[in-house]
Amino acid sequence: MDLPENKKIILFDGVCNLCNGAVNYVIKRDKKDVFRFASLQGEFGKKFLTERGLDSEELDSIVVYEPGVAYYKKADAATEIAKEIGGGWQILGLFNYILPPVFRNGIYDFIARNRYRWFGRKDQCMIPTPELRSKFLEA
């Protein structure tokens, strides 16, 4: 699969209502058109995880991949997204300097472990509308 140039890819849990809501939130605020999206359950997501030796059960919901540069997971992924959408969300970047990774990932893991109970889940991954299809690697 050819990856889009100069785009960061958000891999998300496609059956998680919280994750789908977060994706829609980011799409609305991605004024610079920085992000593309793929579910962790899709072909690209599975291949990405396998190639990097990441366990989808351990990962719990989000990865930001900047092709040729790096990938970020958990709280670092959320911070990477916040930096790009700007506004008040950039304050999350301060947590990377203030809070040690074990603490900020602990908060992230707590939310991730409870996301289905608190927000529910879908039977299948979300299907983007025709207007949004170009933002997804697999539609």
N, CA, C and O atoms as a GROMACS GRO file, in nm:
protein
  556
    1MET      N    1   0.084  -0.118   0.000
    1MET     CA    2   0.000   0.000   0.000
    1MET      C    3   0.088   0.124   0.000
    1MET      O    4   0.179   0.136   0.083
    2ASP      N    5   0.063   0.215  -0.091
    2ASP     CA    6   0.136   0.341  -0.094
    2ASP      C    7   0.079   0.434   0.012
    2ASP      O    8  -0.042   0.456   0.020
    3LEU      N    9   0.169   0.487   0.094
    3LEU     CA   10   0.126   0.576   0.200
    3LEU      C   11   0.122   0.720   0.148
    3LEU      O   12   0.205   0.758   0.065
    4PRO      N   13   0.028   0.797   0.196
    4PRO     CA   14   0.023   0.938   0.153
    4PRO      C   15   0.147   1.012   0.202
    4PRO      O   16   0.196   0.986   0.312
    5GLU      N   17   0.196   1.104   0.120
    5GLU     CA   18   0.316   1.178   0.156
    5GLU      C   19   0.284   1.289   0.255
    5GLU      O   20   0.178   1.351   0.250
    6ASN      N   21   0.378   1.312   0.345
    6ASN     CA   22   0.368   1.421   0.442
    6ASN      C   23   0.241   1.416   0.528
    6ASN      O   24   0.184   1.520   0.562
    7LYS      N   25   0.198   1.297   0.562
    7LYS     CA   26   0.081   1.278   0.647
    7LYS      C   27   0.118   1.190   0.764
    7LYS      O   28   0.202   1.101   0.753
    8LYS      N   29   0.055   1.216   0.877
    8LYS     CA   30   0.068   1.129   0.993
    8LYS      C   31  -0.056   1.041   0.994
    8LYS      O   32  -0.166   1.086   0.965
    9ILE      N   33  -0.036   0.916   1.028
    9ILE     CA   34  -0.146   0.820   1.025
    9ILE      C   35  -0.187   0.785   1.168
    9ILE      O   36  -0.104   0.743   1.249
   10ILE      N   37  -0.314   0.804   1.197
   10ILE     CA   38  -0.368   0.765   1.327
   10ILE      C   39  -0.431   0.628   1.312
   10ILE      O   40  -0.527   0.611   1.236
   11LEU      N   41  -0.377   0.531   1.384
   11LEU     CA   42  -0.434   0.397   1.389
   11LEU      C   43  -0.517   0.390   1.516
   11LEU      O   44  -0.467   0.418   1.625
   12PHE      N   45  -0.643   0.354   1.503
   12PHE     CA   46  -0.734   0.358   1.616
   12PHE      C   47  -0.816   0.230   1.624
   12PHE      O   48  -0.825   0.154   1.527
   13ASP      N   49  -0.875   0.206   1.740
   13ASP     CA   50  -0.962   0.091   1.761
   13ASP      C   51  -1.095   0.122   1.692
   13ASP      O   52  -1.174   0.202   1.741
   14GLY      N   53  -1.119   0.058   1.581
   14GLY     CA   54  -1.235   0.088   1.498
   14GLY      C   55  -1.370   0.048   1.556
   14GLY      O   56  -1.473   0.091   1.505
   15VAL      N   57  -1.371  -0.034   1.661
   15VAL     CA   58  -1.498  -0.073   1.722
   15VAL      C   59  -1.526   0.002   1.852
   15VAL      O   60  -1.631  -0.017   1.913
   16CYS      N   61  -1.435   0.087   1.892
   16CYS     CA   62  -1.448   0.162   2.017
   16CYS      C   63  -1.522   0.294   1.993
   16CYS      O   64  -1.481   0.374   1.908
   17ASN      N   65  -1.629   0.315   2.066
   17ASN     CA   66  -1.706   0.439   2.050
   17ASN      C   67  -1.624   0.562   2.089
   17ASN      O   68  -1.633   0.665   2.023
   18LEU      N   69  -1.544   0.552   2.195
   18LEU     CA   70  -1.459   0.664   2.235
   18LEU      C   71  -1.359   0.697   2.125
   18LEU      O   72  -1.339   0.814   2.092
   19CYS      N   73  -1.297   0.594   2.070
   19CYS     CA   74  -1.197   0.614   1.965
   19CYS      C   75  -1.259   0.674   1.839
   19CYS      O   76  -1.202   0.764   1.778
   20ASN      N   77  -1.377   0.624   1.800
   20ASN     CA   78  -1.445   0.678   1.683
   20ASN      C   79  -1.483   0.824   1.706
   20ASN      O   80  -1.472   0.906   1.615
   21GLY      N   81  -1.527   0.857   1.826
   21GLY     CA   82  -1.558   0.995   1.859
   21GLY      C   83  -1.435   1.083   1.852
   21GLY      O   84  -1.440   1.196   1.804
   22ALA      N   85  -1.322   1.030   1.901
   22ALA     CA   86  -1.196   1.105   1.896
   22ALA      C   87  -1.152   1.128   1.751
   22ALA      O   88  -1.105   1.237   1.718
   23VAL      N   89  -1.167   1.027   1.666
   23VAL     CA   90  -1.132   1.042   1.525
   23VAL      C   91  -1.216   1.152   1.460
   23VAL      O   92  -1.164   1.238   1.390
   24ASN      N   93  -1.346   1.150   1.484
   24ASN     CA   94  -1.433   1.254   1.429
   24ASN      C   95  -1.395   1.392   1.482
   24ASN      O   96  -1.399   1.490   1.408
   25TYR      N   97  -1.357   1.399   1.609
   25TYR     CA   98  -1.314   1.524   1.670
   25TYR      C   99  -1.189   1.577   1.599
   25TYR      O  100  -1.181   1.695   1.566
   26VAL      N  101  -1.091   1.489   1.578
   26VAL     CA  102  -0.966   1.528   1.512
   26VAL      C  103  -0.993   1.571   1.367
   26VAL      O  104  -0.938   1.671   1.321
   27ILE      N  105  -1.076   1.497   1.296
   27ILE     CA  106  -1.106   1.532   1.157
   27ILE      C  107  -1.160   1.675   1.148
   27ILE      O  108  -1.120   1.751   1.059
   28LYS      N  109  -1.248   1.712   1.238
   28LYS     CA  110  -1.307   1.847   1.235
   28LYS      C  111  -1.204   1.955   1.265
   28LYS      O  112  -1.220   2.069   1.221
   29ARG      N  113  -1.100   1.922   1.339
   29ARG     CA  114  -1.001   2.022   1.381
   29ARG      C  115  -0.870   2.014   1.305
   29ARG      O  116  -0.778   2.092   1.332
   30ASP      N  117  -0.858   1.922   1.212
   30ASP     CA  118  -0.736   1.902   1.134
   30ASP      C  119  -0.732   2.002   1.018
   30ASP      O  120  -0.742   1.965   0.902
   31LYS      N  121  -0.719   2.129   1.053
   31LYS     CA  122  -0.725   2.237   0.953
   31LYS      C  123  -0.609   2.232   0.853
   31LYS      O  124  -0.623   2.278   0.740
   32LYS      N  125  -0.494   2.177   0.896
   32LYS     CA  126  -0.378   2.169   0.807
   32LYS      C  127  -0.375   2.038   0.728
   32LYS      O  128  -0.280   2.013   0.654
   33ASP      N  129  -0.478   1.955   0.743
   33ASP     CA  130  -0.488   1.827   0.672
   33ASP      C  131  -0.364   1.741   0.694
   33ASP      O  132  -0.302   1.692   0.599
   34VAL      N  133  -0.328   1.723   0.821
   34VAL     CA  134  -0.208   1.650   0.859
   34VAL      C  135  -0.232   1.500   0.867
   34VAL      O  136  -0.142   1.421   0.838
   35PHE      N  137  -0.354   1.460   0.906
   35PHE     CA  138  -0.378   1.321   0.943
   35PHE      C  139  -0.454   1.240   0.839
   35PHE      O  140  -0.538   1.290   0.765
   36ARG      N  141  -0.420   1.111   0.838
   36ARG     CA  142  -0.498   1.009   0.770
   36ARG      C  143  -0.528   0.903   0.876
   36ARG      O  144  -0.462   0.899   0.979
   37PHE      N  145  -0.625   0.818   0.852
   37PHE     CA  146  -0.674   0.727   0.954
   37PHE      C  147  -0.683   0.583   0.904
   37PHE      O  148  -0.709   0.558   0.786
   38ALA      N  149  -0.662   0.490   0.996
   38ALA     CA  150  -0.678   0.348   0.966
   38ALA      C  151  -0.711   0.277   1.097
   38ALA      O  152  -0.657   0.310   1.202
   39SER      N  153  -0.800   0.180   1.089
   39SER     CA  154  -0.833   0.105   1.211
   39SER      C  155  -0.725   0.001   1.239
   39SER      O  156  -0.662  -0.051   1.146
   40LEU      N  157  -0.705  -0.028   1.365
   40LEU     CA  158  -0.610  -0.131   1.404
   40LEU      C  159  -0.655  -0.269   1.356
   40LEU      O  160  -0.573  -0.359   1.338
   41GLN      N  161  -0.787  -0.285   1.336
   41GLN     CA  162  -0.842  -0.413   1.291
   41GLN      C  163  -0.833  -0.433   1.140
   41GLN      O  164  -0.853  -0.544   1.092
   42GLY      N  165  -0.803  -0.327   1.066
   42GLY     CA  166  -0.796  -0.335   0.921
   42GLY      C  167  -0.664  -0.393   0.873
   42GLY      O  168  -0.574  -0.421   0.952
   43GLU      N  169  -0.654  -0.411   0.743
   43GLU     CA  170  -0.535  -0.471   0.682
   43GLU      C  171  -0.409  -0.391   0.714
   43GLU      O  172  -0.308  -0.449   0.756
   44PHE      N  173  -0.413  -0.259   0.695
   44PHE     CA  174  -0.296  -0.176   0.723
   44PHE      C  175  -0.259  -0.183   0.871
   44PHE      O  176  -0.141  -0.198   0.905
   45GLY      N  177  -0.358  -0.171   0.959
   45GLY     CA  178  -0.333  -0.174   1.102
   45GLY      C  179  -0.269  -0.303   1.148
   45GLY      O  180  -0.172  -0.302   1.223
   46LYS      N  181  -0.322  -0.414   1.102
   46LYS     CA  182  -0.266  -0.545   1.139
   46LYS      C  183  -0.122  -0.560   1.089
   46LYS      O  184  -0.035  -0.607   1.162
   47LYS      N  185  -0.099  -0.518   0.965
   47LYS     CA  186   0.035  -0.528   0.908
   47LYS      C  187   0.133  -0.439   0.984
   47LYS      O  188   0.245  -0.480   1.014
   48PHE      N  189   0.091  -0.317   1.014
   48PHE     CA  190   0.174  -0.223   1.090
   48PHE      C  191   0.216  -0.283   1.224
   48PHE      O  192   0.334  -0.281   1.259
   49LEU      N  193   0.119  -0.337   1.298
   49LEU     CA  194   0.148  -0.395   1.430
   49LEU      C  195   0.242  -0.514   1.418
   49LEU      O  196   0.336  -0.527   1.496
   50THR      N  197   0.214  -0.602   1.322
   50THR     CA  198   0.296  -0.722   1.304
   50THR      C  199   0.439  -0.686   1.270
   50THR      O  200   0.533  -0.742   1.327
   51GLU      N  201   0.458  -0.592   1.176
   51GLU     CA  202   0.593  -0.554   1.133
   51GLU      C  203   0.676  -0.495   1.247
   51GLU      O  204   0.799  -0.503   1.244
   52ARG      N  205   0.611  -0.437   1.345
   52ARG     CA  206   0.682  -0.375   1.456
   52ARG      C  207   0.680  -0.459   1.583
   52ARG      O  208   0.730  -0.416   1.688
   53GLY      N  209   0.623  -0.578   1.574
   53GLY     CA  210   0.618  -0.666   1.689
   53GLY      C  211   0.532  -0.613   1.802
   53GLY      O  212   0.557  -0.644   1.919
   54LEU      N  213   0.430  -0.534   1.770
   54LEU     CA  214   0.339  -0.479   1.870
   54LEU      C  215   0.218  -0.569   1.886
   54LEU      O  216   0.163  -0.619   1.787
   55ASP      N  217   0.176  -0.590   2.008
   55ASP     CA  218   0.061  -0.673   2.038
   55ASP      C  219  -0.063  -0.586   2.048
   55ASP      O  220  -0.068  -0.494   2.130
   56SER      N  221  -0.163  -0.613   1.965
   56SER     CA  222  -0.284  -0.530   1.964
   56SER      C  223  -0.358  -0.537   2.098
   56SER      O  224  -0.426  -0.442   2.135
   57GLU      N  225  -0.344  -0.648   2.170
   57GLU     CA  226  -0.409  -0.660   2.301
   57GLU      C  227  -0.341  -0.569   2.404
   57GLU      O  228  -0.407  -0.515   2.493
   58GLU      N  229  -0.209  -0.553   2.392
   58GLU     CA  230  -0.134  -0.469   2.485
   58GLU      C  231  -0.149  -0.321   2.450
   58GLU      O  232  -0.142  -0.236   2.539
   59LEU      N  233  -0.169  -0.292   2.325
   59LEU     CA  234  -0.166  -0.154   2.277
   59LEU      C  235  -0.283  -0.070   2.325
   59LEU      O  236  -0.263   0.045   2.364
   60ASP      N  237  -0.401  -0.123   2.324
   60ASP     CA  238  -0.519  -0.053   2.373
   60ASP      C  239  -0.548   0.082   2.309
   60ASP      O  240  -0.547   0.183   2.378
   61SER      N  241  -0.571   0.086   2.184
   61SER     CA  242  -0.648   0.190   2.115
   61SER      C  243  -0.584   0.291   2.023
   61SER      O  244  -0.652   0.328   1.927
   62ILE      N  245  -0.464   0.339   2.039
   62ILE     CA  246  -0.419   0.444   1.946
   62ILE      C  247  -0.269   0.443   1.922
   62ILE      O  248  -0.188   0.422   2.013
   63VAL      N  249  -0.234   0.467   1.796
   63VAL     CA  250  -0.094   0.484   1.754
   63VAL      C  251  -0.094   0.597   1.651
   63VAL      O  252  -0.184   0.606   1.568
   64VAL      N  253   0.007   0.681   1.658
   64VAL     CA  254   0.029   0.781   1.553
   64VAL      C  255   0.158   0.742   1.484
   64VAL      O  256   0.262   0.726   1.547
   65TYR      N  257   0.150   0.727   1.353
   65TYR     CA  258   0.264   0.684   1.273
   65TYR      C  259   0.301   0.795   1.175
   65TYR      O  260   0.219   0.840   1.094
   66GLU      N  261   0.426   0.839   1.185
   66GLU     CA  262   0.479   0.937   1.091
   66GLU      C  263   0.579   0.862   1.004
   66GLU      O  264   0.694   0.843   1.045
   67PRO      N  265   0.536   0.818   0.883
   67PRO     CA  266   0.621   0.733   0.799
   67PRO      C  267   0.762   0.790   0.781
   67PRO      O  268   0.782   0.908   0.752
   68GLY      N  269   0.859   0.701   0.799
   68GLY     CA  270   0.999   0.739   0.782
   68GLY      C  271   1.056   0.815   0.900
   68GLY      O  272   1.174   0.850   0.900
   69VAL      N  273   0.975   0.843   1.002
   69VAL     CA  274   1.023   0.920   1.116
   69VAL      C  275   1.011   0.839   1.246
   69VAL      O  276   1.112   0.803   1.305
   70ALA      N  277   0.888   0.811   1.289
   70ALA     CA  278   0.866   0.743   1.417
   70ALA      C  279   0.720   0.702   1.429
   70ALA      O  280   0.636   0.739   1.347
   71TYR      N  281   0.693   0.626   1.534
   71TYR     CA  282   0.554   0.602   1.572
   71TYR      C  283   0.542   0.628   1.721
   71TYR      O  284   0.637   0.610   1.797
   72TYR      N  285   0.424   0.671   1.761
   72TYR     CA  286   0.397   0.707   1.899
   72TYR      C  287   0.276   0.626   1.945
   72TYR      O  288   0.184   0.601   1.868
   73LYS      N  289   0.278   0.586   2.070
   73LYS     CA  290   0.164   0.511   2.123
   73LYS      C  291   0.123   0.568   2.258
   73LYS      O  292   0.197   0.642   2.321
   74LYS      N  293   0.004   0.530   2.300
   74LYS     CA  294  -0.053   0.570   2.428
   74LYS      C  295  -0.052   0.721   2.444
   74LYS      O  296  -0.092   0.794   2.353
   75ALA      N  297  -0.005   0.769   2.560
   75ALA     CA  298  -0.011   0.913   2.590
   75ALA      C  299   0.072   0.995   2.491
   75ALA      O  300   0.035   1.107   2.459
   76ASP      N  301   0.183   0.939   2.443
   76ASP     CA  302   0.265   1.012   2.345
   76ASP      C  303   0.189   1.032   2.214
   76ASP      O  304   0.204   1.135   2.149
   77ALA      N  305   0.107   0.934   2.176
   77ALA     CA  306   0.024   0.949   2.055
   77ALA      C  307  -0.078   1.061   2.074
   77ALA      O  308  -0.097   1.143   1.985
   78ALA      N  309  -0.142   1.063   2.190
   78ALA     CA  310  -0.240   1.169   2.218
   78ALA      C  311  -0.174   1.306   2.215
   78ALA      O  312  -0.232   1.402   2.163
   79THR      N  313  -0.054   1.316   2.269
   79THR     CA  314   0.020   1.443   2.268
   79THR      C  315   0.056   1.484   2.126
   79THR      O  316   0.048   1.602   2.091
   80GLU      N  317   0.096   1.388   2.045
   80GLU     CA  318   0.133   1.417   1.906
   80GLU      C  319   0.012   1.472   1.830
   80GLU      O  320   0.025   1.566   1.752
   81ILE      N  321  -0.104   1.415   1.853
   81ILE     CA  322  -0.227   1.463   1.789
   81ILE      C  323  -0.259   1.604   1.839
   81ILE      O  324  -0.292   1.692   1.759
   82ALA      N  325  -0.249   1.624   1.969
   82ALA     CA  326  -0.281   1.755   2.029
   82ALA      C  327  -0.191   1.865   1.973
   82ALA      O  328  -0.238   1.976   1.949
   83LYS      N  329  -0.064   1.834   1.951
   83LYS     CA  330   0.029   1.934   1.895
   83LYS      C  331  -0.019   1.980   1.757
   83LYS      O  332  -0.008   2.098   1.724
   84GLU      N  333  -0.071   1.888   1.679
   84GLU     CA  334  -0.112   1.921   1.543
   84GLU      C  335  -0.246   1.993   1.534
   84GLU      O  336  -0.264   2.078   1.447
   85ILE      N  337  -0.341   1.958   1.622
   85ILE     CA  338  -0.472   2.024   1.611
   85ILE      C  339  -0.472   2.161   1.679
   85ILE      O  340  -0.561   2.242   1.657
   86GLY      N  341  -0.371   2.185   1.762
   86GLY     CA  342  -0.351   2.317   1.819
   86GLY      C  343  -0.454   2.358   1.921
   86GLY      O  344  -0.517   2.275   1.988
   87GLY      N  345  -0.471   2.488   1.932
   87GLY     CA  346  -0.564   2.542   2.030
   87GLY      C  347  -0.519   2.508   2.171
   87GLY      O  348  -0.400   2.491   2.198
   88GLY      N  349  -0.614   2.498   2.260
   88GLY     CA  350  -0.587   2.464   2.399
   88GLY      C  351  -0.530   2.325   2.418
   88GLY      O  352  -0.475   2.295   2.523
   89TRP      N  353  -0.544   2.240   2.317
   89TRP     CA  354  -0.495   2.103   2.328
   89TRP      C  355  -0.343   2.095   2.336
   89TRP      O  356  -0.288   1.996   2.384
   90GLN      N  357  -0.274   2.199   2.290
   90GLN     CA  358  -0.128   2.196   2.294
   90GLN      C  359  -0.075   2.189   2.436
   90GLN      O  360   0.041   2.152   2.458
   91ILE      N  361  -0.157   2.225   2.532
   91ILE     CA  362  -0.117   2.217   2.673
   91ILE      C  363  -0.083   2.074   2.713
   91ILE      O  364  -0.005   2.051   2.806
   92LEU      N  365  -0.141   1.976   2.643
   92LEU     CA  366  -0.108   1.836   2.672
   92LEU      C  367   0.041   1.808   2.654
   92LEU      O  368   0.097   1.722   2.721
   93GLY      N  369   0.104   1.883   2.563
   93GLY     CA  370   0.247   1.867   2.541
   93GLY      C  371   0.329   1.892   2.667
   93GLY      O  372   0.436   1.834   2.685
   94LEU      N  373   0.278   1.978   2.753
   94LEU     CA  374   0.349   2.006   2.878
   94LEU      C  375   0.356   1.882   2.968
   94LEU      O  376   0.451   1.865   3.044
   95PHE      N  377   0.255   1.796   2.958
   95PHE     CA  378   0.256   1.674   3.039
   95PHE      C  379   0.376   1.586   3.006
   95PHE      O  380   0.422   1.512   3.093
   96ASN      N  381   0.426   1.593   2.883
   96ASN     CA  382   0.544   1.514   2.848
   96ASN      C  383   0.667   1.561   2.926
   96ASN      O  384   0.758   1.483   2.950
   97TYR      N  385   0.668   1.689   2.964
   97TYR     CA  386   0.782   1.743   3.039
   97TYR      C  387   0.761   1.735   3.190
   97TYR      O  388   0.857   1.725   3.266
   98ILE      N  389   0.636   1.741   3.232
   98ILE     CA  390   0.604   1.745   3.375
   98ILE      C  391   0.589   1.605   3.434
   98ILE      O  392   0.644   1.576   3.540
   99LEU      N  393   0.515   1.520   3.365
   99LEU     CA  394   0.483   1.387   3.418
   99LEU      C  395   0.573   1.280   3.357
   99LEU      O  396   0.595   1.279   3.236
  100PRO      N  397   0.626   1.192   3.439
  100PRO     CA  398   0.705   1.081   3.383
  100PRO      C  399   0.615   0.988   3.301
  100PRO      O  400   0.496   0.977   3.328
  101PRO      N  401   0.673   0.920   3.201
  101PRO     CA  402   0.594   0.833   3.114
  101PRO      C  403   0.512   0.729   3.189
  101PRO      O  404   0.399   0.700   3.149
  102VAL      N  405   0.565   0.673   3.295
  102VAL     CA  406   0.492   0.569   3.368
  102VAL      C  407   0.361   0.626   3.426
  102VAL      O  408   0.261   0.555   3.432
  103PHE      N  409   0.361   0.752   3.466
  103PHE     CA  410   0.242   0.812   3.523
  103PHE      C  411   0.141   0.849   3.414
  103PHE      O  412   0.023   0.815   3.424
  104ARG      N  413   0.188   0.920   3.308
  104ARG     CA  414   0.092   0.961   3.204
  104ARG      C  415   0.037   0.840   3.127
  104ARG      O  416  -0.079   0.841   3.087
  105ASN      N  417   0.120   0.736   3.106
  105ASN     CA  418   0.069   0.615   3.042
  105ASN      C  419  -0.022   0.537   3.136
  105ASN      O  420  -0.112   0.466   3.090
  106GLY      N  421   0.001   0.550   3.265
  106GLY     CA  422  -0.089   0.487   3.362
  106GLY      C  423  -0.230   0.545   3.353
  106GLY      O  424  -0.328   0.471   3.356
  107ILE      N  425  -0.239   0.676   3.340
  107ILE     CA  426  -0.369   0.742   3.323
  107ILE      C  427  -0.431   0.696   3.191
  107ILE      O  428  -0.550   0.662   3.185
  108TYR      N  429  -0.351   0.695   3.086
  108TYR     CA  430  -0.399   0.652   2.955
  108TYR      C  431  -0.450   0.507   2.962
  108TYR      O  432  -0.558   0.477   2.913
  109ASP      N  433  -0.372   0.420   3.024
  109ASP     CA  434  -0.411   0.278   3.034
  109ASP      C  435  -0.541   0.260   3.112
  109ASP      O  436  -0.623   0.175   3.077
  110PHE      N  437  -0.559   0.338   3.217
  110PHE     CA  438  -0.682   0.329   3.297
  110PHE      C  439  -0.804   0.362   3.210
  110PHE      O  440  -0.904   0.291   3.215
  111ILE      N  441  -0.794   0.468   3.132
  111ILE     CA  442  -0.904   0.505   3.043
  111ILE      C  443  -0.923   0.398   2.936
  111ILE      O  444  -1.036   0.357   2.908
  112ALA      N  445  -0.813   0.351   2.878
  112ALA     CA  446  -0.821   0.250   2.772
  112ALA      C  447  -0.884   0.121   2.821
  112ALA      O  448  -0.964   0.060   2.750
  113ARG      N  449  -0.848   0.078   2.942
  113ARG     CA  450  -0.905  -0.045   2.998
  113ARG      C  451  -1.056  -0.036   3.019
  113ARG      O  452  -1.126  -0.137   3.013
  114ASN      N  453  -1.104   0.083   3.044
  114ASN     CA  454  -1.246   0.102   3.077
  114ASN      C  455  -1.328   0.161   2.963
  114ASN      O  456  -1.448   0.183   2.980
  115ARG      N  457  -1.268   0.185   2.849
  115ARG     CA  458  -1.337   0.257   2.741
  115ARG      C  459  -1.462   0.186   2.691
  115ARG      O  460  -1.562   0.252   2.662
  116TYR      N  461  -1.460   0.055   2.679
  116TYR     CA  462  -1.578  -0.017   2.632
  116TYR      C  463  -1.691  -0.009   2.734
  116TYR      O  464  -1.807   0.008   2.698
  117ARG      N  465  -1.656  -0.021   2.861
  117ARG     CA  466  -1.757  -0.016   2.967
  117ARG      C  467  -1.819   0.124   2.975
  117ARG      O  468  -1.940   0.137   2.990
  118TRP      N  469  -1.736   0.227   2.965
  118TRP     CA  470  -1.785   0.364   2.979
  118TRP      C  471  -1.852   0.417   2.853
  118TRP      O  472  -1.952   0.489   2.861
  119PHE      N  473  -1.799   0.383   2.736
  119PHE     CA  474  -1.846   0.443   2.610
  119PHE      C  475  -1.911   0.343   2.514
  119PHE      O  476  -1.975   0.384   2.418
  120GLY      N  477  -1.894   0.214   2.539
  120GLY     CA  478  -1.952   0.112   2.452
  120GLY      C  479  -1.863   0.079   2.334
  120GLY      O  480  -1.756   0.136   2.315
  121ARG      N  481  -1.913  -0.016   2.254
  121ARG     CA  482  -1.838  -0.057   2.135
  121ARG      C  483  -1.935  -0.094   2.025
  121ARG      O  484  -2.052  -0.124   2.050
  122LYS      N  485  -1.885  -0.093   1.904
  122LYS     CA  486  -1.964  -0.128   1.786
  122LYS      C  487  -1.936  -0.273   1.748
  122LYS      O  488  -1.837  -0.332   1.793
  123ASP      N  489  -2.022  -0.330   1.667
  123ASP     CA  490  -2.000  -0.467   1.618
  123ASP      C  491  -1.897  -0.470   1.506
  123ASP      O  492  -1.835  -0.573   1.481
  124GLN      N  493  -1.881  -0.356   1.438
  124GLN     CA  494  -1.785  -0.349   1.327
  124GLN      C  495  -1.722  -0.211   1.323
  124GLN      O  496  -1.771  -0.116   1.385
  125CYS      N  497  -1.612  -0.200   1.248
  125CYS     CA  498  -1.544  -0.072   1.236
  125CYS      C  499  -1.634   0.030   1.166
  125CYS      O  500  -1.720  -0.005   1.085
  126MET      N  501  -1.611   0.158   1.199
  126MET     CA  502  -1.690   0.263   1.137
  126MET      C  503  -1.661   0.269   0.987
  126MET      O  504  -1.549   0.242   0.943
  127ILE      N  505  -1.759   0.304   0.912
  127ILE     CA  506  -1.744   0.322   0.767
  127ILE      C  507  -1.753   0.471   0.740
  127ILE      O  508  -1.856   0.533   0.769
  128PRO      N  509  -1.646   0.530   0.685
  128PRO     CA  510  -1.649   0.674   0.663
  128PRO      C  511  -1.751   0.714   0.556
  128PRO      O  512  -1.780   0.638   0.463
  129THR      N  513  -1.803   0.833   0.572
  129THR     CA  514  -1.896   0.886   0.472
  129THR      C  515  -1.819   0.910   0.343
  129THR      O  516  -1.696   0.920   0.346
  130PRO      N  517  -1.888   0.920   0.231
  130PRO     CA  518  -1.818   0.948   0.104
  130PRO      C  519  -1.731   1.075   0.111
  130PRO      O  520  -1.625   1.080   0.048
  131GLU      N  521  -1.775   1.176   0.185
  131GLU     CA  522  -1.699   1.301   0.196
  131GLU      C  523  -1.567   1.280   0.271
  131GLU      O  524  -1.469   1.350   0.245
  132LEU      N  525  -1.565   1.185   0.363
  132LEU     CA  526  -1.446   1.163   0.446
  132LEU      C  527  -1.359   1.047   0.399
  132LEU      O  528  -1.251   1.025   0.454
  133ARG      N  529  -1.404   0.973   0.302
  133ARG     CA  530  -1.334   0.852   0.258
  133ARG      C  531  -1.186   0.877   0.224
  133ARG      O  532  -1.102   0.790   0.249
  134SER      N  533  -1.154   0.993   0.168
  134SER     CA  534  -1.016   1.022   0.129
  134SER      C  535  -0.922   1.035   0.250
  134SER      O  536  -0.801   1.029   0.234
  135LYS      N  537  -0.977   1.051   0.368
  135LYS     CA  538  -0.895   1.064   0.488
  135LYS      C  539  -0.858   0.928   0.548
  135LYS      O  540  -0.777   0.920   0.640
  136PHE      N  541  -0.917   0.822   0.496
  136PHE     CA  542  -0.895   0.688   0.549
  136PHE      C  543  -0.813   0.604   0.451
  136PHE      O  544  -0.835   0.610   0.330
  137LEU      N  545  -0.718   0.527   0.504
  137LEU     CA  546  -0.637   0.443   0.417
  137LEU      C  547  -0.717   0.326   0.362
  137LEU      O  548  -0.691   0.279   0.251
  138GLU      N  549  -0.815   0.280   0.439
  138GLU     CA  550  -0.902   0.171   0.396
  138GLU      C  551  -1.045   0.215   0.422
  138GLU      O  552  -1.078   0.259   0.532
  139ALA      N  553  -1.127   0.206   0.323
  139ALA     CA  554  -1.266   0.248   0.344
  139ALA      C  555  -1.361   0.140   0.296
  139ALA      O  556  -1.483   0.158   0.305
   0.00000   0.00000   0.00000
